[in-house]
Amino acid sequence: MGNQNGTTTIVAPLLLGKKTYPFVVNITPTVQNGLDGDRHINLSQMRAVDSQRIKNQQGVLEDVYWEEIEKAVCIELGFSLAFKSS
């Protein structure tokens, strides 16, 4: 969970199926992430929630998705990716 010293953290819904939008990241089920079918993270629905609402961990998202998540967040918030170095 991010922001481990704060009282809130940012979450985004993990929804059924796959979608093709620049603010969506599709996730394939694996043993590590604990999913039972195809899902997508909709970064257009990010929310700040009280950290106490996060009760348990269902699985761990693989590292391969984090660059795509970062890109989708930047697109959703209107940030330029040009400042990033490769």
DSSP file (Angstrom, degrees, kcal/mol; ACC not computed):
  #  RESIDUE AA STRUCTURE BP1 BP2  ACC     N-H-->O    O-->H-N    N-H-->O    O-->H-N    TCO  KAPPA ALPHA  PHI   PSI    X-CA   Y-CA   Z-CA
    1    1 A M              0   0    0      0, 0.0     3,-0.2     0, 0.0     2,-0.0   0.000 360.0 360.0 360.0 135.3    0.0    0.0    0.0
    2    2 A G        +     0   0    0      8,-0.2     4,-0.1     1,-0.2     0, 0.0  -0.249 360.0  32.5 -76.9 169.4    1.3    3.4   -0.9
    3    3 A N    >   +     0   0    0      1,-0.1     3,-1.4     2,-0.1    -1,-0.2   0.924  66.8 177.8  50.6  56.3    1.6    6.4    1.5
    4    4 A Q  T 3  S+     0   0    0      1,-0.3    -1,-0.1    -3,-0.2    -2,-0.1   0.649  75.2  50.3 -67.8 -16.0    2.3    4.2    4.5
    5    5 A N  T 3  S+     0   0    0      3,-0.1    -1,-0.3     2,-0.0     2,-0.1   0.496 100.0  79.2 -98.9  -4.7    2.8    7.2    6.8
    6    6 A G  S <  S-     0   0    0     -3,-1.4    45,-0.0     2,-0.2     3,-0.0  -0.449  80.3-124.6 -98.2 172.4   -0.5    9.0    5.8
    7    7 A T  S    S+     0   0    0     -2,-0.1    44,-2.8    43,-0.1    45,-0.4   0.559  92.8  48.3 -91.9  -9.7   -4.0    8.4    6.8
    8    8 A T  E     -A   50   0A   0     42,-0.3     2,-0.3    43,-0.1    42,-0.2  -0.877  60.5-170.2-126.6 161.9   -5.2    8.0    3.2
    9    9 A T  E     -A   49   0A   0     40,-2.3    40,-2.9    -2,-0.3     2,-0.4  -0.953  27.8-110.4-142.2 161.6   -4.1    6.1    0.2
   10   10 A I  E     +A   48   0A   0     -2,-0.3     2,-0.3    38,-0.2    38,-0.2  -0.815  36.3 179.6 -99.6 133.2   -5.2    6.2   -3.5
   11   11 A V  E     -A   47   0A   0     36,-3.0    36,-2.6    -2,-0.4    -2,-0.0  -0.872  14.1-163.0-126.6 160.0   -7.1    3.3   -5.0
   12   12 A A        -     0   0    0     -2,-0.3    34,-0.1    34,-0.2    31,-0.1  -0.989  33.9-100.3-139.8 144.4   -8.6    2.4   -8.4
   13   13 A P        -     0   0    0      0, 0.0    29,-1.8     0, 0.0     2,-0.7  -0.351  19.5-144.8 -70.8 144.1  -11.2   -0.2   -9.1
   14   14 A L  E     -B   41   0B   0     27,-0.2    27,-0.2    -2,-0.1     2,-0.2  -0.933  32.0-171.6-105.0 107.1  -10.2   -3.6  -10.5
   15   15 A L  E     -B   40   0B   0     25,-3.2    25,-2.3    -2,-0.7     2,-0.0  -0.626  24.9 -90.5-109.4 159.4  -13.2   -4.5  -12.8
   16   16 A L  E    S+B   39   0B   0     23,-0.2    23,-0.2    -2,-0.2    -1,-0.1  -0.304  83.1   3.6 -65.9 145.7  -14.2   -7.6  -14.7
   17   17 A G  S    S-     0   0    0     21,-2.1     2,-0.3    10,-0.1    10,-0.3  -0.136  88.8 -64.9  81.7-172.5  -13.1   -8.1  -18.3
   18   18 A K        -     0   0    0      8,-0.1     2,-0.3    20,-0.1    22,-0.1  -0.895  42.3-174.0-118.5 148.7  -10.8   -6.2  -20.6
   19   19 A K        -     0   0    0     -2,-0.3     2,-0.5    20,-0.1     7,-0.1  -0.935  21.5-137.0-136.5 158.9  -11.2   -2.7  -22.0
   20   20 A T        +     0   0    0     -2,-0.3     5,-0.1     5,-0.1    -2,-0.0  -0.787  53.3 121.1-123.0  87.8   -9.2   -0.7  -24.5
   21   21 A Y    >   -     0   0    0     -2,-0.5     3,-1.6     3,-0.2    -2,-0.1  -0.962  68.5-117.6-138.4 153.7   -8.9    2.9  -23.3
   22   22 A P  T 3  S+     0   0    0      0, 0.0    53,-0.2     0, 0.0    54,-0.2   0.712 115.7  51.7 -67.3 -18.2   -5.7    4.9  -22.6
   23   23 A F  T 3  S+     0   0    0     52,-0.1    20,-2.5    53,-0.1     2,-0.4   0.222  97.9  84.6-100.7  12.8   -6.7    5.2  -18.9
   24   24 A V  E <   -C   42   0B   0     -3,-1.6     2,-0.5    18,-0.2    18,-0.2  -0.926  57.5-161.5-118.6 140.4   -7.2    1.4  -18.5
   25   25 A V  E     -C   41   0B   0     16,-2.0    16,-2.8    -2,-0.4     2,-0.3  -0.983  16.5-141.9-120.5 120.1   -4.7   -1.3  -17.7
   26   26 A N  E     -C   40   0B   0     -2,-0.5     2,-0.4    14,-0.2    14,-0.3  -0.623  14.6-157.7 -83.0 138.0   -5.7   -4.9  -18.5
   27   27 A I  E     -C   39   0B   0     12,-3.3    12,-2.2    -2,-0.3   -10,-0.1  -0.964   5.3-148.2-121.5 130.0   -4.5   -7.5  -16.0
   28   28 A T        -     0   0    0     -2,-0.4     7,-0.2    10,-0.2     5,-0.1  -0.791  31.6-106.4 -94.2 137.1   -4.2  -11.3  -16.8
   29   29 A P        +     0   0    0      0, 0.0     2,-0.3     0, 0.0     7,-0.1  -0.381  47.7 161.7 -67.6 138.3   -4.8  -13.7  -13.9
   30   30 A T     >> -     0   0    0      7,-0.1     4,-1.3    -2,-0.1     5,-0.5  -0.914  53.0-105.0-142.6 169.5   -1.8  -15.4  -12.3
   31   31 A V  T  45S+     0   0    0     -2,-0.3     3,-0.1     1,-0.2    -1,-0.1   0.900 119.2  54.4 -62.0 -40.7   -1.1  -17.3   -9.1
   32   32 A Q  T  45S+     0   0    0      1,-0.2    28,-2.2    27,-0.1    -1,-0.2   0.912 112.9  39.2 -63.5 -44.5    0.8  -14.2   -7.8
   33   33 A N  T  45S-     0   0    0     26,-0.3    -1,-0.2    -5,-0.1    -2,-0.2   0.633  98.6-138.2 -86.2 -10.7   -2.0  -11.7   -8.4
   34   34 A G  T  <5 +     0   0    0     -4,-1.3     2,-0.1     1,-0.2    -3,-0.1   0.597  47.8 148.5  73.4  10.7   -4.7  -14.1   -7.2
   35   35 A L      < -     0   0    0     -5,-0.5    -1,-0.2    -7,-0.2    -2,-0.1  -0.487  40.3-155.6 -80.5 151.3   -7.2  -13.1   -9.9
   36   36 A D  S    S-     0   0    0     -2,-0.1     2,-0.3     1,-0.1    -1,-0.1   0.329  73.8   0.0-106.3   5.8   -9.7  -15.7  -11.2
   37   37 A G  S    S-     0   0    0     -7,-0.1    -1,-0.1   -20,-0.0    -7,-0.1  -0.973  98.6 -49.9-174.0 175.5  -10.3  -14.1  -14.6
   38   38 A D        +     0   0    0     -2,-0.3   -21,-2.1   -10,-0.1     2,-0.3  -0.350  58.7 173.6 -62.1 138.8   -9.4  -11.2  -16.8
   39   39 A R  E     -BC  16  27B   0    -12,-2.2   -12,-3.3   -23,-0.2     2,-0.3  -0.895  19.6-148.4-138.1 166.6   -9.6   -7.8  -15.1
   40   40 A H  E     -BC  15  26B   0    -25,-2.3   -25,-3.2    -2,-0.3     2,-0.6  -0.998  13.1-135.6-139.7 145.1   -8.9   -4.1  -15.8
   41   41 A I  E     -BC  14  25B   0    -16,-2.8   -16,-2.0    -2,-0.3     2,-0.9  -0.878  17.3-151.5 -96.7 122.8   -7.8   -1.3  -13.6
   42   42 A N  E >   - C   0  24B   0    -29,-1.8     3,-1.5    -2,-0.6   -18,-0.2  -0.819  12.6-175.5 -98.8 100.2   -9.8    1.9  -14.5
   43   43 A L  G >  S+     0   0    0    -20,-2.5     3,-1.0    -2,-0.9    -1,-0.1   0.554  76.8  73.9 -74.9  -7.3   -7.5    4.8  -13.6
   44   44 A S  G 3  S+     0   0    0    -21,-0.4    -1,-0.3     1,-0.2   -20,-0.1   0.592  95.8  53.8 -76.8  -8.8  -10.2    7.3  -14.5
   45   45 A Q  G <  S+     0   0    0     -3,-1.5    -1,-0.2   -32,-0.1    -2,-0.1   0.007  75.9 148.5-113.5  27.4  -11.9    6.2  -11.2
   46   46 A M    <   -     0   0    0     -3,-1.0     2,-0.3   -34,-0.1   -34,-0.2  -0.331  22.0-179.6 -60.3 142.7   -9.0    6.8   -8.8
   47   47 A R  E     -A   11   0A   0    -36,-2.6   -36,-3.0     2,-0.0     2,-0.5  -0.987  30.2-125.1-142.7 150.9  -10.0    7.8   -5.3
   48   48 A A  E     +A   10   0A   0     -2,-0.3     2,-0.3   -38,-0.2   -38,-0.2  -0.870  38.1 178.2 -92.7 129.8   -8.4    8.7   -2.0
   49   49 A V  E     -A    9   0A   0    -40,-2.9   -40,-2.3    -2,-0.5     2,-0.2  -0.919  38.6 -89.7-129.7 156.9   -9.7    6.5    0.8
   50   50 A D  E >   -A    8   0A   0     -2,-0.3     3,-2.2   -42,-0.2     4,-0.3  -0.467  35.6-130.9 -62.3 131.1   -9.0    6.2    4.5
   51   51 A S  G >  S+     0   0    0    -44,-2.8     3,-1.5     1,-0.3    -1,-0.1   0.764 103.9  68.8 -58.6 -26.5   -6.2    3.6    4.9
   52   52 A Q  G 3  S+     0   0    0    -45,-0.4    -1,-0.3     1,-0.3   -44,-0.1   0.688  87.3  67.0 -67.9 -16.6   -8.2    1.8    7.6
   53   53 A R  G <  S+     0   0    0     -3,-2.2     2,-1.0     1,-0.1    -1,-0.3   0.672  79.1  88.5 -76.4 -16.0  -10.6    0.8    4.8
   54   54 A I    <   +     0   0    0     -3,-1.5     3,-0.1    -4,-0.3    -1,-0.1  -0.738  54.5 167.3 -84.4 105.2   -7.9   -1.5    3.3
   55   55 A K        -     0   0    0     -2,-1.0     2,-0.3     1,-0.3    -1,-0.2   0.895  52.1  -2.4 -92.6 -44.6   -8.5   -4.7    5.3
   56   56 A N        -     0   0    0      0, 0.0     2,-0.5     0, 0.0    -1,-0.3  -0.970  62.9-112.8-149.8 162.8   -6.6   -7.4    3.5
   57   57 A Q        -     0   0    0     -2,-0.3     3,-0.1     1,-0.1    -3,-0.0  -0.859  18.8-172.3-101.4 125.1   -4.3   -8.1    0.5
   58   58 A Q        -     0   0    0     -2,-0.5     2,-0.3     1,-0.3    -1,-0.1   0.776  65.3 -39.8 -86.4 -28.9   -5.8  -10.4   -2.1
   59   59 A G        -     0   0    0    -25,-0.0     2,-0.5     2,-0.0   -26,-0.3  -0.951  62.0 -89.8-177.0-175.1   -2.6  -10.8   -4.2
   60   60 A V        -     0   0    0    -28,-2.2     2,-0.3    -2,-0.3   -26,-0.1  -0.983  32.5-129.2-124.7 125.8    0.4   -8.9   -5.6
   61   61 A L        -     0   0    0     -2,-0.5     5,-0.1   -28,-0.1   -34,-0.0  -0.561  33.8-112.1 -73.7 131.2    0.4   -7.1   -8.9
   62   62 A E    >   -     0   0    0     -2,-0.3     3,-1.7     1,-0.1     4,-0.3  -0.253  18.9-117.9 -65.1 149.8    3.3   -8.1  -11.0
   63   63 A D  G >> S+     0   0    0      1,-0.3     3,-1.4     2,-0.2     4,-0.5   0.772 105.6  76.7 -57.6 -29.2    6.0   -5.5  -11.8
   64   64 A V  G 34 S+     0   0    0      1,-0.3     4,-0.4     2,-0.1    -1,-0.3   0.725  93.3  51.9 -58.5 -22.6    5.3   -5.8  -15.5
   65   65 A Y  G <> S+     0   0    0     -3,-1.7     4,-2.3     1,-0.2    -1,-0.3   0.665  86.6  82.1 -88.4 -17.7    2.1   -3.6  -15.1
   66   66 A W  H <> S+     0   0    0     -3,-1.4     4,-2.5    -4,-0.3     5,-0.2   0.841  89.3  50.0 -66.3 -36.2    3.6   -0.7  -13.2
   67   67 A E  H  X S+     0   0    0     -4,-0.5     4,-2.2     2,-0.2    -1,-0.2   0.907 113.0  48.2 -66.3 -39.4    5.0    1.3  -16.2
   68   68 A E  H  > S+     0   0    0     -4,-0.4     4,-2.3     2,-0.2    -2,-0.2   0.878 111.6  50.2 -66.6 -37.9    1.6    0.9  -17.9
   69   69 A I  H  X S+     0   0    0     -4,-2.3     4,-2.5     2,-0.2    -2,-0.2   0.926 109.5  51.1 -64.6 -44.9   -0.2    2.1  -14.8
   70   70 A E  H  X S+     0   0    0     -4,-2.5     4,-2.3     1,-0.2    -2,-0.2   0.911 111.1  48.2 -59.0 -43.2    2.1    5.1  -14.5
   71   71 A K  H  X S+     0   0    0     -4,-2.2     4,-2.4     2,-0.2    -1,-0.2   0.919 111.4  49.6 -63.8 -44.3    1.4    6.0  -18.1
   72   72 A A  H  X S+     0   0    0     -4,-2.3     4,-2.5     2,-0.2    -2,-0.2   0.878 110.5  50.5 -64.1 -38.4   -2.4    5.6  -17.6
   73   73 A V  H  X S+     0   0    0     -4,-2.5     4,-2.5     2,-0.2     6,-0.2   0.931 110.5  49.4 -64.4 -45.5   -2.3    7.8  -14.5
   74   74 A C  H  X>S+     0   0    0     -4,-2.3     5,-2.4     1,-0.2     4,-0.9   0.907 112.3  48.1 -60.3 -42.5   -0.3   10.5  -16.4
   75   75 A I  H ><5S+     0   0    0     -4,-2.4     3,-0.6     3,-0.2    -1,-0.2   0.937 112.5  48.4 -62.9 -46.7   -2.9   10.4  -19.3
   76   76 A E  H 3<5S+     0   0    0     -4,-2.5    -2,-0.2     1,-0.2    -1,-0.2   0.871 116.1  42.6 -63.0 -38.2   -5.8   10.6  -16.9
   77   77 A L  H 3<5S-     0   0    0     -4,-2.5    -1,-0.2    -5,-0.2    -2,-0.2   0.520 113.1-116.2 -88.2  -5.3   -4.3   13.5  -14.9
   78   78 A G  T <<5 +     0   0    0     -4,-0.9     2,-0.3    -3,-0.6    -3,-0.2   0.735  61.5 151.4  79.0  22.4   -3.2   15.3  -18.1
   79   79 A F      < -     0   0    0     -5,-2.4     2,-0.3    -6,-0.2    -1,-0.3  -0.634  46.7-116.7 -86.4 146.0    0.5   15.1  -17.3
   80   80 A S        -     0   0    0     -2,-0.3     3,-0.4     1,-0.1     4,-0.1  -0.609  10.7-156.0 -80.7 138.6    3.1   15.0  -20.1
   81   81 A L  S >  S+     0   0    0     -2,-0.3     3,-1.3     1,-0.2    -1,-0.1   0.487  78.8  90.4 -87.0  -4.3    5.2   11.9  -20.4
   82   82 A A  T 3  S+     0   0    0      1,-0.3    -1,-0.2     3,-0.0    -3,-0.0   0.771  76.8  62.3 -64.5 -26.9    7.9   13.9  -22.2
   83   83 A F  T 3  S+     0   0    0     -3,-0.4    -1,-0.3     2,-0.1     2,-0.2   0.704  83.8  97.8 -73.3 -18.1    9.7   14.8  -18.9
   84   84 A K    <   -     0   0    0     -3,-1.3     2,-0.3    -4,-0.1    -3,-0.0  -0.484  68.6-140.6 -73.8 136.7   10.4   11.1  -18.2
   85   85 A S              0   0    0     -2,-0.2    -2,-0.1     1,-0.1    -1,-0.0  -0.732 360.0 360.0 -93.4 149.1   13.8    9.8  -19.2
   86   86 A S              0   0    0     -2,-0.3    -1,-0.1     0, 0.0    -2,-0.0   0.466 360.0 360.0 -79.3 360.0   14.1    6.4  -20.7
